[in-house]
């Protein structure tokens, strides 16, 4: 299996990695592998346009009419 060497890491990153490994009760190397897998192998997020396009076309536009905020403020004053 290939290996990876990461040089010139900030000591704060090393310490955070070690603490996270302790929290997860595993070695620093295992935690490093888990972080890389979590970040790099998860499915890509939908773009905003894809999320909007996935909304079903139901209802009528009048359901989403903007309410005049000034009128609401007058009611609660």
Buried (B, 14 or more C-beta within 10 A) or exposed (E): EEEEEEEEEEEEEEEEBEEBBEEEEBEBEEBBEBEEEEEEEEEEEEEEEEEEEEEEEEEEEEEEEEEEEEEEEEEEE
